[in-house]
Amino acid sequence: MKEIKSVSANDNNGENSSLKRIGNFIKEARLSRNQSIEELSSDLKIGAHQLEAIEEGCEEKLPEKVFVKAMIRRISQKLKLDTKFIMDEFKTERKEVKIEEIVEEVSKKNYKSSQSKNLNPVGFLLFILISGFLGLIASSLIFNLFSDSSQNQIPKQELIKN
């Protein structure tokens, strides 16, 4: 367990968000074309601070995701990058999952399933009792209906004999 935690702690320093990965693509492409951030931002009419935030992967410094998506599309087209690949990469969020969260979820599921298993016999007995009671009431009503109808038929038979 400690080994896994140390590996995930090292991964936190690397690129694990899609914006950071895309920012690195953009930065490499920009540097390979010997363009400064100011030149690219003026060509695209995007703020230099926003372009820097995209390259660094700082979502806190950027506007809404819709605007960021549009900026990334324009930047990738200007730098002649594979726009489809970049946009697909932007859509995929690779969320880091912590071991503690997984263990907690599994233990909650196991606890809920054990609780439901304990309640099943009580619920089943309650269902049997209620259905038996309803059956008793229904059968007594039916018996009363037949006994009333048979009592009403006796005088008719006597009238027929007479």
C-alpha positions as CSV (number, residue, x, y, z in Angstrom):
1,M,0.0,0.0,0.0
2,K,2.8,2.4,0.8
3,E,4.5,1.7,-2.5
4,I,1.4,2.6,-4.4
5,K,1.0,5.8,-2.5
6,S,4.6,6.8,-3.2
7,V,4.1,6.1,-6.9
8,S,0.9,8.2,-7.0
9,A,2.7,11.0,-5.1
10,N,5.3,11.1,-7.8
11,D,2.7,11.2,-10.5
12,N,1.2,14.3,-9.0
13,N,4.3,16.2,-10.1
14,G,3.9,15.0,-13.7
15,E,1.2,15.8,-16.2
16,N,-2.0,14.1,-15.3
17,S,-4.6,16.7,-16.4
18,S,-5.5,16.9,-20.1
19,L,-4.9,20.7,-20.0
20,K,-1.3,20.2,-18.9
21,R,-0.7,17.6,-21.7
22,I,-2.2,19.9,-24.3
23,G,-0.2,22.9,-22.9
24,N,3.0,20.9,-23.4
25,F,2.0,20.1,-27.0
26,I,1.3,23.7,-27.7
27,K,4.5,25.0,-26.0
28,E,6.7,22.5,-27.9
29,A,5.1,23.5,-31.2
30,R,5.4,27.2,-30.4
31,L,9.1,26.8,-29.4
32,S,9.8,24.7,-32.5
33,R,8.5,27.6,-34.7
34,N,10.6,30.1,-32.7
35,Q,7.5,32.1,-31.7
36,S,7.3,33.9,-28.4
37,I,4.1,33.9,-26.3
38,E,3.5,37.5,-27.1
39,E,3.7,36.9,-30.9
40,L,1.3,34.0,-30.8
41,S,-1.1,35.8,-28.5
42,S,-1.2,38.9,-30.7
43,D,-1.7,36.8,-33.9
44,L,-4.6,35.0,-32.2
45,K,-5.9,38.0,-30.2
46,I,-5.7,35.9,-27.0
47,G,-4.2,37.4,-23.9
48,A,-0.6,36.4,-23.3
49,H,-1.4,35.5,-19.7
50,Q,-4.1,33.1,-20.9
51,L,-1.8,31.5,-23.4
52,E,0.8,31.1,-20.6
53,A,-1.9,29.6,-18.3
54,I,-2.9,27.1,-21.1
55,E,0.8,26.1,-21.6
56,E,1.2,25.6,-17.8
57,G,-2.1,23.8,-17.4
58,C,-3.4,26.3,-14.8
59,E,-7.1,26.1,-15.0
60,E,-7.6,28.6,-12.2
61,K,-6.2,31.4,-14.4
62,L,-8.5,30.6,-17.3
63,P,-12.1,31.4,-18.1
64,E,-14.9,28.9,-18.6
65,K,-14.1,25.6,-20.2
66,V,-16.0,26.5,-23.4
67,F,-13.8,29.5,-24.0
68,V,-10.7,27.5,-23.2
69,K,-11.8,24.9,-25.7
70,A,-12.2,27.5,-28.4
71,M,-8.8,29.0,-27.6
72,I,-7.1,25.6,-27.8
73,R,-8.7,24.9,-31.1
74,R,-7.5,28.3,-32.6
75,I,-4.0,27.8,-31.2
76,S,-3.7,24.3,-32.6
77,Q,-4.9,25.4,-36.0
78,K,-2.5,28.3,-36.0
79,L,0.4,26.1,-35.0
80,K,-0.7,23.5,-37.6
81,L,-1.1,20.8,-35.0
82,D,-3.5,17.8,-35.3
83,T,-6.6,19.7,-34.1
84,K,-8.8,16.6,-33.9
85,F,-6.2,14.8,-31.6
86,I,-5.8,17.9,-29.4
87,M,-9.6,18.3,-29.0
88,D,-10.0,14.6,-28.3
89,E,-7.3,14.9,-25.7
90,F,-9.0,17.9,-24.1
91,K,-12.3,16.0,-23.8
92,T,-10.7,13.1,-22.0
93,E,-10.3,13.7,-18.3
94,R,-7.9,11.3,-16.7
95,K,-8.9,11.6,-13.1
96,E,-6.4,10.5,-10.5
97,V,-8.0,7.9,-8.2
98,K,-6.7,7.6,-4.7
99,I,-6.4,4.2,-3.1
100,E,-8.1,5.4,0.0
101,E,-11.2,6.5,-1.9
102,I,-11.4,3.1,-3.6
103,V,-11.1,1.3,-0.3
104,E,-13.7,3.5,1.3
105,E,-16.2,3.0,-1.6
106,V,-15.8,-0.8,-1.5
107,S,-16.2,-0.9,2.3
108,K,-19.4,1.2,2.0
109,K,-20.8,-1.2,-0.7
110,N,-20.0,-4.2,1.4
111,Y,-21.6,-2.6,4.5
112,K,-24.8,-1.8,2.5
113,S,-25.0,-5.3,1.0
114,S,-24.6,-6.9,4.5
115,Q,-27.3,-4.6,5.9
116,S,-29.7,-5.6,3.1
117,K,-29.0,-9.3,3.6
118,N,-29.9,-8.9,7.3
119,L,-33.2,-7.1,6.5
120,N,-34.3,-9.7,3.9
121,P,-35.7,-12.3,6.4
122,V,-37.6,-9.7,8.4
123,G,-39.1,-8.2,5.3
124,F,-40.0,-11.6,3.9
125,L,-41.8,-12.6,7.2
126,L,-43.6,-9.3,7.2
127,F,-44.7,-9.9,3.6
128,I,-46.0,-13.4,4.5
129,L,-47.9,-12.1,7.5
130,I,-49.6,-9.3,5.5
131,S,-50.4,-11.5,2.6
132,G,-51.8,-14.1,4.9
133,F,-54.0,-11.5,6.7
134,L,-55.3,-10.2,3.4
135,G,-56.0,-13.7,2.2
136,L,-58.0,-14.4,5.4
137,I,-60.0,-11.3,4.9
138,A,-60.7,-12.0,1.2
139,S,-61.7,-15.6,1.9
140,S,-64.1,-14.6,4.7
141,L,-65.7,-12.0,2.4
142,I,-66.1,-14.6,-0.3
143,F,-67.5,-17.1,2.2
144,N,-70.1,-14.5,3.4
145,L,-71.1,-13.8,-0.1
146,F,-71.8,-17.4,-0.9
147,S,-73.5,-18.1,2.3
148,D,-75.8,-15.1,1.8
149,S,-76.6,-16.2,-1.8
150,S,-77.4,-19.8,-0.7
151,Q,-79.8,-18.5,2.0
152,N,-81.6,-16.4,-0.5
153,Q,-82.1,-19.4,-2.9
154,I,-83.8,-21.6,-0.3
155,P,-87.1,-19.7,-0.3
156,K,-87.2,-19.6,-4.1
157,Q,-86.8,-23.4,-4.2
158,E,-89.7,-23.7,-1.7
159,L,-91.8,-21.4,-3.9
160,I,-91.1,-23.6,-6.9
161,K,-92.2,-26.7,-5.0
162,N,-95.4,-25.1,-3.9
